[in-house]
Amino acid sequence: MRYPSSCRTIAAFFLLSACLPASAVIDRIEQAGCPTRRPNETITLRNAPNGPDRLWVYGLGVDFASRVTVTGIERVTAMIVRRRGGLGSAVEVRFSIPPDVRDGDEGRVTLHYPLGEDTFRIRTLSRPQVRSIEIDKTKLVSEPFYTIRVGDEHTFTVTGTDLANVTFRPSEEMRAATSFRVESQDDGRMRIRFRALRPGRFFVTTNHLRTGGPACLDFGVVSLPTAVGRTVVIEP
């Protein structure tokens, strides 16, 4: 006995409804370099200079999510880039976060399913931006190489925005050849005083300026095109 196509469509709809969850059951959220989070925790995100930030969201049925949206934070968007079905089902969510996002803004991420939705909260942190790195009282050999003498004292000046909480982590070469200290620091400027102890060569770039916090958020600062690194050659 054949049934009209409309009846078959209705029957298929109800069968599909019985198989798809109204909303998934998120049991954990993973972020590279950070401890596993529970779904009721607020997840902290920060613009990543070397690529978008990502979260793996695990739980029964989350792989049925058709799309993801972000509300409450301007210009922050998200998309589902990978799925895992079956046991350990999960989706990888990739976020696009502007470097100048407002510090401490909170919003909601929503996974949309065919018959429902599920949510968790996020908080964004701003990321310092470096405009320039300069060194005083030196001889320019050829951009960006400078020469100084053993015993000389000089200052690196870093300019930009949101620099007050940046940490300077010098290269091993600079640690071996100089003594140094952060002389002053505020949101717009950071001054690093150093003294040459022995012949050698070292460099200072935005990679040596860190934002602090857990590894999943400490990707370094945003390097603007004018933030040229400096290489110093110490002569006897």
Secondary structure, 3 states (H helix, E strand, C coil): CCCCHHHHHHHHHHHHHHHCCCCCEEEEEECCCCCCECCCCEEEEECCCCCCEEEEEEEECHHHCCEEEEECCCCCEEEEEEEECCCCCEEEEEEECCCCCCCCCEEEEEEEECCEEEEEEEEEECCCEEEEEEECCCEEEECCEEEEECCCEEEEEEEEECCCCCEECCCHHHHHHEEEEEEEECCCEEEEEEEECCCEEEEECHHHEECCCCCCCCCCCEECCCCCCEEEEEEC
